[in-house]
Structures are given as structure tokens and as C-alpha cells.
Amino acid sequence: MAPLSVLPGRVRFETSSLIGCRDGCLFLEESMRTKRGVLEASANHRTGRVLVRFDEGIVTRSDIERHLEDAQQDIPAPGERRVVPLPVTPKVPTSGGSSSHAGHFVMEVALHALLPAPLDFFLPVAASAFRR
């Protein structure tokens, strides 16, 4: 990836491999933001350009270039899916059990059937009034 413009604390790169690759640009931005000293990173899938603003006291331009090259090698191929583990959220016990959820569902379906379309925005208010 060749530097196109270099200013203190700011460098712009250009590569044709990012043109039309929106997911690759997003991946590259996220990867660059994890680098210590990088203040901002934006990649444009239309132009293939990457702008990186960084703190020169923490990271050098050559470190930025190296990290960008490494990140570009890790860009998923089009159609390739990467599994990202989601955080596990603990189940919170409810006092009403599943029967109350079924009752709420039935009530909301009935309210949708009874209220005409223009009055659908009253649905949350009507549902809370019936639940009491």
C-alpha cells in the first residue's frame, strides 16, 4: 500500500484492492483503531484510499504502514464469513414464567386485529393499559 499524502500525524494511503470492497474497508478501519496511537482511521471503498490520523509521540508512520499491510492481508475474501463470538448474557429469572409472555403475545395480536391501521401507534399505550 503506497502512501499518497504524508503530513505530521496524518497519512493517506491508496490501494486498488479496496475499491468496491466495503466489508474490507470496515475491517481495515476496525483493525487500525485497535493500534495504540491511532486516533482515527477511515477507508473509502469507492476510491480505495485510507486516511489514518495518529499520535507521533506514540507510533511512527512506518509502524502505521506495517500494521496496515498486515491488516490488509487479513481482510476476509468476498463471501467468506468469519465467526465472531458473541458475549454470553446470563438469563435473568422472571417471576411470571413463560405463560405471561404467551399472554402478552396473544394480547398484542388481538390489539393489532382490533385497532385500525392509522391507530397502530396507540398499541404500546393500549397494551400497557390492558396489562394492568
N, C-alpha and C positions, 0 to 999 in steps of 0.2 A: 504494500500500500504506500503510495508516494505522497509525501507532504506537499500540499498545494499552496498553503499560506502559513507562515510562521510569524507569530508576534509573541511578546513576553506573556507567558501564562495562557497562551491560546494557540492552537494549531488546528489546521483543517487538512484533512486527507481526502483523496479521491480514489475510488476503485470501481471498475465496471462490474465487478461481481455482485455488488449490492443493488444495481439497477433492477427494479421490478421485484425486489426481494424484501417485502415489508416485514415478514417474520424475522429474517436475518438482521434487519436494521434494529428491530426491537431487542433481539438477543444481544446484539453488539452494544447497544445503549446500556442495557442492564449489566452486562459484563464489565463495561468501562466504569460504571458507577460504583462497582464494588472495589475498585482500585483505590488504595489510600492516596489522598492528594488530589483526586479528580473531583472538581467542583460541579461540572456539568458535561454531559455527553449527549449529542443528538446526531442521528443518522437519517439521511433522506433517501428513501427508496426510489425517488424519481431522478435524482441527479447522481446518486452513488457517492455522495460526499458525507464525511463525518467530521463534526466540529467537537473539539474537546477543549474545555477550559480547565486549568489545573493550577495548583499552588506550586510555584517553582521552588519554594523552600522545602517542600516535602518530596516531590517527584520531579524527575528530569524528562525532557522531551524524548530522549532515547528510550527511557522506561515506558513512556506512553506508547511509543511506536512498537516496542516489543510486545507489550500487553495487547495492543490492538491486533497485531499479527497473529498472536496465539488465539485470541478470541475469534478472529475470522476463521481460523482453522476448525474451531469447534461449532461453527454455525451448522444447525441441522439442515440436511438436504431437503428440498421441497417434497412434501408429503411424509417426511419422516416425523414420527411422533416421539417425543421424549416424555417419559413418565416422571411427573413431579409429585413427590409425596405431599399429601395434604396434612395439615396438623390435625391431630386427633382431638376431638372435643368430647369431654365427658358427658354422659347422659345425665340430665337432671331429672330426678324422680318427680312426677306430677301427682297431685293429690286426687285428681278426678279420674285417672285411668283412661283407657282408650275409648270408653263409651261416651265420655264427654266430648272427645274430638269428633266422634261419629255424629253426635247430636249437633255440634256446630256445623258440620258439613251439610247435614240434611237441612238445617235451618237456613243456611246461606243459599242452597239450591232452591228452596221454596221461596225465599225472598227474591231471587233472580227471576223466578217464574211469575211472581205476583206483581212486582214493580215494573211498570213500563220502562222502556229503554231510556227515555230522557231523564228518568228519576233514579237511574242506577248510582249516581253519585251520592245518594242518601243511604246506600246499602250499609256502609260501616256504622252509621248512626242508628239505623233501624235494627241492625244485628245486635248492637250493644244494648239497645232498649229491651229486646226480646230475651237476651241472656240473663237479665236481672230478675 
